[in-house]
Each structure stands twice: as structure tokens, then as C-alpha cells.
Amino acid sequence: MRAAPANLRDCFSILDLRELARRRLPAPIFHYMDGGAEDEATLRRNTAAFDAHRLVPRCLVDVSNVRTATRVLGQDLQWPLLCSPTGASRFYHTEGELAVARAAEQAGAFYALSVAATHTLEAVASASKGPQLFQLLPFKNRELTQELIERCKRAGYSALCLTVDAAVRGKRERELRAGMGVLPRLTLSSMGRFALRPRWVLSQVLHDSLSMPNLSGRAPGAGLAANGKYLNEQLDCTMGWDEVRAMIALWGGPFAIKGVMHADDARRAADAGATAVIVSNHGGRQLDGAAAAIDVLPQIVAAVGDRIEVILDGGVRRGAHMLKALALGAKACCIGRPYLYGLGAGGEAGVAHALQLLRTELVRAMQLTGCTDVRSIDQSIVERL
């Protein structure tokens, strides 16, 4: 039986960090982080699907010097990991995105900032010298998109990412039951659950009120609720590939399209001039019943070949999951909830712990399968059941 962790030292896996975050965060906040769409079948499938791919170790290989360095979206990384864009990270710790950016820099990983961040893109850029990517959404207000791109250029972001699987918001029933959702809903029940975590409440009260400052001046009204309402009203269901091409041209640098799950869309992304596609179902938070990211990864890799980088996002909880994704053709992996569990469990130190756990597990899995360099991992070490 797994003992409940009392601190970061007791956390030996991402699941341990999840449990510690659950114990430290108010229940509505934890469920906002942890939940998925509708019945959460895709959320569960994202991780469970890795079990269908078995590792086939090679032996008597000198693995005393395993190399994990790689290059993704034009940036040199110490290992093939990107921290996915996640909104409102100050829900989980008062330093929010700043803490994650610093931990990612120290770990040699890529950090992706959400447009729905609770710190400005300029503040996050200043907090870390590591490679950073900024996430855009398909907004109706094209001037807002242009403004954000220009701000990213001035702030020195390395790459942009357009998330294309969020033209409408998924039905996230766990959030709704917890009193969260698009607009937080305070009831006697939800307020009581916040009161059970007085340290979290005090830490938030002692800091500035929550908002999405990258939308400042655009949203009518101030604060998180007004910003969130504006953001969801701005989601554009009509955007097509011609507008994506224009966005890529306006940016003029490495550009990823996140939310690609079909080989034809990956080809179109390459035709449009994207640098990478991120194979993702939004962590199971949008369309319940969608395929797991790892399930469609091989066909997307086969469809685009070397024309475009392919990055896997979804369900990674172990270093061995990363190894399987790399063997199936991914250039790198993204994580979202794993580092948020760390953030909720222990702030920047918790994020650093999550990243260290995954990196250590990846290196060990490489050594145990006879892999010496992430750039030469191939399908020979995996078989599908």
C-alpha cells in the first residue's frame, strides 16, 4: 500500500507528487488541475495507452555515458522535454509561471507560457534565460494576436505555439461539480473546501489578486473572472490554414501547432510552414473519447517524415513513457500535469523535483534498454501488443 507523502522527500514518482498536491490544495483547485472532459475516458487513456507499447531491451551495450541532449524548435536542450502551456498557474502556487520557468531553465528543458498565464509574458521572460515558447489561441480579435506576437519578439521568446484544439471549451464536469469552470462559482460547499486549506488561502490573500495580465486592456473589467470570460468569448471557430500561414509569416521564427491528432493535419501544418506539430488531445480536457496521443503518434510521424518535428503531449508520467514516445518517432515530449503536481506540492522546488524524477527515469530506462543517445533511439526497442 502506498504511504501518503508528507513532503517532497517522500515523493518518489509523479503520482506521489500528485497525492501531495491533492493534500495541500483546496479540492476545487486540485480538481481543476487534475480533471478532464465528461467521463474522462481520454484523460485515463492518455497514460494507459503507453502500456500497449512494450520495451524490448538490448544487452551488453556500454551505457556508462548516456546522452540526452537534443535540439527542438531551434533550441538546444539538455533533454527532450517541454513544459506545456497551462493557464492560471498561480492557482497552485503564488509564484505560478515564474517558478516553473526558473525550474525549467535549471533542468535544461523548454518552457511554454500560456496566453492565460497569471504573470505577464515579459515578467516570465525576465525570470529565466532558458528557451521559452509562447502559446497563442485562435482569437477572433486579430489585432490582439498581432500585439501578442510583437510583444513576444520584444521579450525574446524563442518560439510560438498555436493551440488548435480549443475553438470551443470542453465540457469539464469535474470542474463544474467542484464549482470551477469558465467562471469560478462560490457556494457554501466550495467555500468550505477552500477553508480546509487555510495556508493556501492565506498565501493567495497576501498577494495581488489573480488575473490574466496578458489580456490586460482588452477584457472589459479586471480580475480572473472577467479575463476568463473574455478569453472564452474570443475563441474563434472559423480560423483556417491560410490564417495560420499568415501567423507563421508574421512571427518569422520557430512555430509549433499544438493539438494535431490526424496525419492529414500534420501534412497541412508542414505545408503551412510550421516547424513542429505537437500531437495532443489537450490532456483529455476537450473531446472525451478522442484517441490517446501515443496511439496516433506513429502514423503522424510516418506522414511527415523529416519535413517537420513531431512532439508528443499527453499522458507522460514516467521516463519510460518518454522513451517509448522517442522510439515511436517523437523528437521530444511535453508534460503539463506532472509539473503542476510539483508546483502544487512544493512551488519551484516541487517543479524541479518533478523534472528531476522524469529525467532520472528516462536515463535509467535508456541504460536498461541499451540506448546511448536520444537522437538515435528507434522503433527496434518497442513492440505493440
N, C-alpha and C positions, 0 to 999 in steps of 0.2 A: 504494500500500500504506500502511495506517495505521500510523504510528510509535507505539510503546508510550509512553504518557505517563510522565514521571518525577516530576512534581509537579502541583499544581493549575493552575499557569500553562500547562501543556501540554494541559489538558483543555478542548476547545472544544465538547464535546457531552456529553450524558448517557452515551452509550456510552463516551466517553473516561474518564469518572468510574468507570464500571463496570470498565473494564480496570485502572485504578489501584487500585481497591478489591480486585480479584482478586489483584493483585500484592502487596498489603500484608496481606491477611487470611489466616489459615490456611485451607486448602482446605475442611475441613468447615464452617467458619463461612460462607465465601463461598457454598457450595452450599446451605446452609440459607437464606440470604437470597435467592439467585437462582433456586432451583428451583421446580418446580410439581408437580402431581399426575400420577402414572402416566407416560404418554408425553409429557406437557407440550404437547399439541396446543392446548389452550385458552390456555396461557401464551403460546405463539407467536402464536396467532390474535388475542389482545387487541390487540397492536400492529399486526400485518399488516393487520387489518381496516380500519384507517384509510386504507389505500391505495385501498380501493374507493370512497372519497368524495373527489372531486377538487374543488379550489378553483377558482372562476370569478371572476377579479379584475374589479373596476370601476376605471376610469381617470379622470384629470382631476378628482380629489377632493382637497380641501385636507386633507392628513393630517399637517400640521405639529404638531397638538395632539391626540394620541390619548388618550382617556380610558379607563382600565382599572378605575376604582373601581366597586364594586358592594356590594350588601348581601345577605348569606346567613345564614340561621338567626338573624336578628335582629341581626347584627353587621356593621359597616361594614368592608370590606376594601379594600386598595389595588389588588387584582386578584383575579380569581375562582379562587383556589386554596386547597385544604385539604390539609394533610399527613395522610394516612390513619393510623389507629392500627396500629402494628406492635409486636409483642411483643419483649421481651428485646433492646432496642436497645443495651444495654451489651456485647452480643457484638461489636459493630462499633467501639465506642469507649468508653472508660471513663466519659465523661460522658453517654453514651446519650441518653435522652429530654430531659435538661436542655439539652443542646447543640441539639437540634432545636427545642425550644420557643423558645429565645432567637433562633435564626436565623429562625424563622417570624415572630416578633414584628418583627424588624428588616426583614423582607421584606414586611410588611403582609399576611401570609397567616394562615389559621386553622390551629391545631394540634390534632390529635385524639390523645388519650392512650389507649393500650391498657390494659385491665384486667390484662394480663400484662406490664406495664411493669416495669423493673428499678429504678425510683425511685418513691417514694410519690406519690400524686396531689397531696398537699399540697405536697411539695417542688417538683414541676413547676409547680404554680400560683404558687408564690412566685418561681420563676425567671424568669417572664415576665409582663408586663402585657398581652400580646396576647390576642385571643379564643381560648378553649380549649374543647374538647369532650372529654367522657369517654366511652369505649366500654364498654358492658355486653355480656355474653353471656347466653344463656338458661340460667341456672343452676337446678339442682334446689333448692338452698337459697335460698328466697325471702327469708329474713332477711338473707342476705349481700347480695342485690340491694338491699334497703331500706337496709341500712347504707351501701353504696357511694353510693346516691343522697343520703342525708343528708350524707355526707362531702363530696360534690361541691357541695352547697348551701353548706355552711360555707366551703369553699375558694374559692368564687366562680366556678365553671365557668359558661360561657355557654350550653352546650347539652349534651344527652346523645345518644348514638347506640346503638342496639341492633343488633348484628350477628346476622342471622337465617339465614345460610347455613353455620353451623358447628355444627349439632346433633350431628354426628359429625365426626371428623377425616378429612380426605382422605388418600389413600394417596400419600405423597410419596416416591417411590422414590429420587430423587437424594439426599435427606436420609438415607434408610436406608443407601444404599451408602456415604455419607460418614461413617457412624457417629453421625448425629444422630437426629432424630425426636422422639417424645414424651419419651424419656429418652436423653440422650447416652450413647453406648456407646464406651468407650475400648478400642481394640485396639492391637496393636503398630503396625499400619499407620496408624491415625488419630493415635496419639501421635507417630509420625514426621512426619506432615504438620503437626502443631502445632509441632514442634521446628524446622521450616523457617522459622518466623516468630517468632524469639526476642524481637523488640521488642514484638510483640503479647502474647506470654506474660508478659513482664516487666511490662508495663503492667497486666495483669489481676492478677498476683500482688501488686502493690503497692497494690491497692485492696481494699475489702471483698469478700467472697465474693458471687457472683451469687445473686439470689433474686427472687421476685415479691412485694415487700413489701405490695402492696395486698391480698394474700390472707393476710397475716401473722395468726396467731392462729386461722385457720380450717383450714389444711392441717396434717395430722399430720406432724410433723417439719419441719426447716428446710432451706433451700437450694433451688436451682433445680429439682433433680430431684424433690424432694418436692412443691414448689409446682406444677410442671407436671403431675405425676401427679394431684394433687387437682383441678386445673383441668379436665383432660380427663374425669375421673370425674364432674364436676359438670355437664357439658353435658347439657341436657335435650331429649330428642326429642319431648316431649309438649306443649310450650308452644303456645298458640293465640292468636287475635286478642283474646279477652276479657282475657287477662293482659297483652297489650301495651297495651290501653286503660287498664288499672289502673296500669301502669307510667308511662304518659304523664301520667295524672292526678296520680300521686304526685309526679312531678317538677315539673309545673306550668309548664314553660318550653319553649323550642325543643327539638324532639325529632326525630331522623332515624332512619330504618330502613334499615340497610345490608345489601345482598345481594339486593335486589329485581331480578328479571330477567323478570318477566311482568307484562303490563298489568293483569290482574285483581288481582294482589297490590298493585300501586301504587294501584289504586282502594280496596282494603281498607285500606291504610295511611292514605289520606286520610280514609276513613270513621272510622277509629280515632282521628283527631285528630293524626296526625303532622304536623310542619312540613315535612319533606322526606323523599324517598326517595333513597338512593344506589344507582344502578344498578351492580351489581358482581357478579363471579363469584369474588371473593376472590383476585384476581390469578392465577387459574388454579391455585390451590393446593388446591381442594376437588374439584369434579366435572370430570374431564377429559372433553372432548367437549361441554362447555357452549358456548353461543353467546358471542361476544365482546360486551362491554358496549356498544360503539358500534353493533353490529348491532341491538340491541333498543331502543336509546335513542329513536328516533323514535316507535315505537308506544307506548312508555310516556308520552312527552310528549303524544301525541295523546289518550291515555286519560284523563289527569288534568287537562289544560288548565292553568288558573291556580289550581286548588284547592290545590296543593302544589308546593313547589320540587323540581326534579329535578336531581340532581348525578351526574356521570359519574365512575366509578372503574374504572381498568383499562387498561393499555397505553400510557398517555401518556408519550412520550419526547421530544416536540418541542412547541414553542409552536404550530406549525401543527396538531398534533393537538388542542390545546386550542381553537383557533379553529374547527375542524370540529365539535367537540362543542357549542360555544356556538351555532354556526349551526344545528345539529340540535335545539336547544331546551334544552340543559343550562344551568342557572343558574351552575354552577361545575364545576371538575374536582378530583379527588383524585389524589394521587400517593403511592406507597409506596416501591417500589424506587428510583426516581430519587434521593430524598433519602437513602436508606440507602446507596446507592453513594457519595454525597458524604460521609456520616458515616464510612464505612469508609475512604475515600480521604484524609480530612483533618479529621475531627472537625467542630466547629462551622463552621470556615471552609469545609470541604468542602460542608456542607449549604447554607451561604449561597451558595456558588458554583453549586450545582445550581439553586437557586431563581432566581438571577440569570440563568443561562443560559436557563431556560424563560421568564422574564418578558421578557427582551430579544427572544427569538424570537417570542413572542406579539405584542409591539408591532410588530416588523418585519413579521410576517405580516399584521397588521391594516392597516398602511400600504400594503403591496403589493396588498391586495385592496380598498382604498378604504373601510375600516371606521374610523370615528372614535370609536366608543363601544361598549364591550362590551355595554351594555344594549340596543342597537338592532341587533345582529347577527342576521341571519335566514337562512332557507334559500336565499335568492337567490344566495348566494355559493358554494353547493356543488351538485354533481351526483353521483349514484351511478352507477357503471359497470354 
